[in-house]
C-alpha cells in the first residue's frame, strides 16, 4: 500500500455519466469539507469516457478527459481508480489491472461484485490495496459498511427489503392511481427511473444481484448472482393490486435472504406484505432494507436507492475511506468475509404462504374439487373469497405456509380440472415476522 503523507491524492475515473457527474459535483461543491475529512488534498486527475465530444460539468480544466484506459491504469500518479461503467467486462479487467498496479479501487458495479467479488477482494488483499463498493447496493444507503463493520457482533438470520427503486415506483403508482403496469412503466421511463430496456429492473435481475452481495456479507457465505431466485413484476395486474388491498396487503418486489439449519435461501419476487408493515409505506423510488440480528434485533436502512447525488454520496464516502488509509500507509483489510460454506436452498424447498387467483366456472361443488387438489398436495387453505366480475368468477385463495414444490404440484393438478378456466396469478405472501 502506497503511503501518501505528502502531496495530492490523485483519482482516475472510469465513466462520467449520471453518477460520475454527481461525484464531480460533490467534489466541486463540497471540496473543502471532503478534503478536511479525508485529511488530504484530492484531485480528479483523469476521466475515461467514450464520447470525447460530450460536455462534462464540474471538472477542473486541468482534469484529463480521455478514451484511453491506460491513461489511468498506467499512470503511476493515480492512487485510486473509481469504476462507474457497469457490466462485467471491461470493468473486471480494468479493476484487476488497477489492483495489480497497486491502486485502490472504488466501484459502483453490482453485477461485477455479485459474480466476481470474492476473487477481486482476495486479489486486493494480496496486493495490500482497498476495494470498496458501498454504492453497488442501495445508492446512498450505507448498508454494506454497516454489515461489514457496525453489525459484526450479530448473528444475522434474515435480511429483506426493497432494493430496486424503479419497480417500487411502478408498484406505488399502480396502487395509488389504479393504473396498469404498462402505464406506470411508461411514466417511470419518462421520468428517467427506468431504462428504455427495463428488463434488469422489472425482471428482478437488478435486485437479485444486490441481494447476492448483501447475503454474502450478512451470512458470511459466498452467494453469487445465479444462486438467487429471481422473479419480476411483469405479471402483476391492477386486479392483483385490488385484491391484495381487499385482503389487507400491499404488493412489493422484495429481496429476501434467510439463514437456517438447512442452508441459505435467497430470493427476489413480488410479495404481498401486510399494509400496516413499515415496508408497505416505502413509496416511489425509495429503498428500505431490514436486517434482523440476534443482538440488534430489527434495524431498517432507508433512503434513495439510486440517482446521481445519493449514489455519488456513497462513492465519495468510499474515496474518503481509501484516502484515510493511504495517508497512514495501510489498507482497510476487511476484504471478503465469505468464510463459511453453506448449502444454497433451491426455491422448490422454500416454504411460503401464497395468494392464488383462479378464474372458475360458477357452479356448485367447484370449491370442494379445488380444495381436494390442494389437500392432495399438502397445501392448507387459510382463506378464500369469491369475486364476481362482469365477465367471470374469481376465487382468491391465501394458503398457509407450504413448500414451493407443493404449490407447483397443486397448480399442475388444477390445470386438469375443467372447472378451472385459468390460473390468473399466484404471488408469495410474507407476514414479515422475525
C-alpha angles and dihedrals in degrees: 000000000000115000116222104184090145133038129016131323107230123212127202117198128204107202131011104201127118096321095035090054088051090053090050091048093052092050089047097049103028101031095124094051093044094051092044091053092044091045091224144082111258128198131187092223102175141005125201113208138158101230112052092181096062115100114247120205130212096021123130114242088243093060112109112233111197145149092219113101091199089067086073104025097047097038107107090202094062108096101176130034117204114200116200103151098096131210128079101277138071086006094067093051092047092051094047091048090051092050092047089053090054096255123138118232137218116189139180091194110127094170093054096044092045091056107027105015096115094054092045094049092047091051090050091051091050091052094042096240135121129252113188124180109172092138093058091082129036101359106240095001109112095221102131095051090046092053094044096044120006098044101038092112089064131088097222113208102171140024124176142151152108109308102162117071096190096060091041090054091049094049092045091053092047090053099043099040099029093230133138127274089245092056092045092049091050090054091048089053091048091053093046096248092115130043123236085255101043096180097115090056106034094041092053096244096122091050093046092053090052091048091052089058095044095046092048091056099037096048098030088234126121106249116176128197095260090056092066118088106227129195122164136208101258091108095054113110135189086254092059090051090050096046091046090053091050089053093049097256139117123211118234134164101244132193108209128187121179134178120205139155087273095057138262124329117196123177143156120200144127109285138191108227128179110275091228093058116107092241091058089065094053101108143181116000096340124121129213128185125190119203119192113204126178091233104026094039113196117007121172126202112200136176148088107333096197143007136103103282101031091053092040088054089062092045094052092045088056090048090053091051091051091048091052089053092048090052091060095037101246142096127242089250094202093116122150113351095188095118098139129079115215136166115257105228113227116236091246090068097046113104122222143151114253138212110211130183120197127187101217143177110264103235141106119287096026096115093048093054092048092046088052091058092048092047093049088058096044095252111145118207117227097183142348132192131182119228115196111206129183093256104025150005119254127198111202115201133187113194132203116251111297136161114269091240090062092050092048090051090050093051089050090052093048090056088065094058115095089208091065109076095180144343099237096191147322124209132178119253121213123187088194097221120155 
